[in-house]
Amino acid sequence: MRRSSDWIRAASTGDIPPAVEVDLTRPSIARVYDYVLGGKDNFAVDRSAAQAVMTAVPEAPNIARDNRDFLRRGVSYLVAEAGITQIIDIGSGLPTVKNVHEIAHEANPSVRVVYADIDPVVLTHGRVLLADDGNATVITADVTQPDTVFGNPGLTGYIDLAEPFAVLIAGLLHHLNDAEDPPKVVAAIRDRLPSGSYLLITNFLDDGSRRASDLQHAFLTGGLGAGRFRTLKEQSVYFDGLDLVDPGFVPANEWRPDELTRTDSPVTSLYAGGIGRKR
Ligand SMILES: C[S@@+](CC[C@H](N)C(=O)[O-])C[C@H]1O[C@@H](n2cnc3c(N)ncnc32)[C@H](O)[C@@H]1O
């Protein structure tokens, strides 16, 4: 049972962000991830869940950094090479360094970006970050209910769903358990993509190692209760019917690495990423 003292009201300034209630008794994926990336928008309960993961595998924060590095390269590819001008980032997380709209706008300032996340705290922080940006916005939505994303007026005002766009689902599907049927969730999103659209996906990767099973155990039992490590084969169905962009769905650091991409991490085989294109 929650006590009123277990809740705080997130800071709200001006007329932009609505106040949201934050449950301090449970870790949130967005805040744990923020902590692991070195952010400040987290609480003791989040740091404790993160600690359980880092106790299992001390190098675990590198996985989050590898994910952000994949996103940097992937979004640059989508905008600079594939010519994408509309992006929907589902499970976008709290603002961090090098946010998707900032990466996209380096290549093309007119790209429209919609951030969508189930955690209302993301909406609050996102609205502050994006207050002065006419080409990016944030909505609250649930990836398992595509209408909350694609039917959201906050999105349809920004994205022309009849024209090609890119959907990013980075670091989210591994937080859905098997009963939530991630392949079905992704299939419903693929169905919404018009021809010429792209789907970018990243997730924890089960490489068969002890580290993978230890990490999965820590995620499932350390407070978050979610964090599945699935094999490349289990996850390849996410791209069914799409043409994979070279080099395919692979360990994330093997996807078009550049001079900033880490090659020496012991956890580099525990994260996968890829981009598919709808014909
Ligand atoms: C690990 S963070 C990833 C953030 C960012 N996409 C990245 O790759 O750096 C996962 C995010 O997914 C969000 N999330 C979890 N379940 C979700 C759902 N059913 N629908 C939408 N977002 C969800 C969490 O709130 C969290 O912000």
The ligand as a MOL file (V3000), in Angstrom:
LIG
                    3D

  0  0  0     0  0            999 V3000
M  V30 BEGIN CTAB
M  V30 COUNTS 27 29 0 0 0
M  V30 BEGIN ATOM
M  V30 1 C 16.3300 1.7560 -21.1440 0
M  V30 2 S 15.2990 3.0930 -21.5580 0 CHG=1
M  V30 3 C 15.8240 3.3990 -23.2290 0
M  V30 4 C 15.8760 4.8670 -23.5720 0
M  V30 5 C 16.2920 5.1880 -24.9970 0
M  V30 6 N 15.3690 4.6370 -25.9770 0
M  V30 7 C 17.6650 4.6810 -25.3090 0
M  V30 8 O 17.7780 3.6940 -26.0430 0
M  V30 9 O 18.6490 5.2520 -24.8370 0 CHG=-1
M  V30 10 C 13.7290 2.2710 -21.8220 0
M  V30 11 C 12.5500 3.2300 -21.8580 0
M  V30 12 O 11.3930 2.5050 -22.2780 0
M  V30 13 C 10.2820 3.0160 -21.5680 0
M  V30 14 N 9.2130 2.0060 -21.6100 0
M  V30 15 C 9.1060 0.8500 -20.8990 0
M  V30 16 N 7.9930 0.1980 -21.2250 0
M  V30 17 C 7.3560 0.9460 -22.1700 0
M  V30 18 C 6.1470 0.8020 -22.9000 0
M  V30 19 N 5.3530 -0.2590 -22.7130 0
M  V30 20 N 5.8060 1.7490 -23.8050 0
M  V30 21 C 6.5950 2.8470 -23.9830 0
M  V30 22 N 7.7580 3.0460 -23.3100 0
M  V30 23 C 8.1280 2.1020 -22.4190 0
M  V30 24 C 10.8140 3.2890 -20.1710 0
M  V30 25 O 10.0060 4.1950 -19.4600 0
M  V30 26 C 12.2070 3.8260 -20.4960 0
M  V30 27 O 12.1900 5.2280 -20.5890 0
M  V30 END ATOM
M  V30 BEGIN BOND
M  V30 1 1 1 2
M  V30 2 1 2 3
M  V30 3 1 2 10
M  V30 4 1 3 4
M  V30 5 1 4 5
M  V30 6 1 5 6
M  V30 7 1 5 7
M  V30 8 2 7 8
M  V30 9 1 7 9
M  V30 10 1 10 11
M  V30 11 1 11 12
M  V30 12 1 11 26
M  V30 13 1 12 13
M  V30 14 1 13 14
M  V30 15 1 13 24
M  V30 16 1 14 15
M  V30 17 1 14 23
M  V30 18 2 15 16
M  V30 19 1 16 17
M  V30 20 1 17 18
M  V30 21 2 17 23
M  V30 22 1 18 19
M  V30 23 2 18 20
M  V30 24 1 20 21
M  V30 25 2 21 22
M  V30 26 1 22 23
M  V30 27 1 24 25
M  V30 28 1 24 26
M  V30 29 1 26 27
M  V30 END BOND
M  V30 END CTAB
M  END
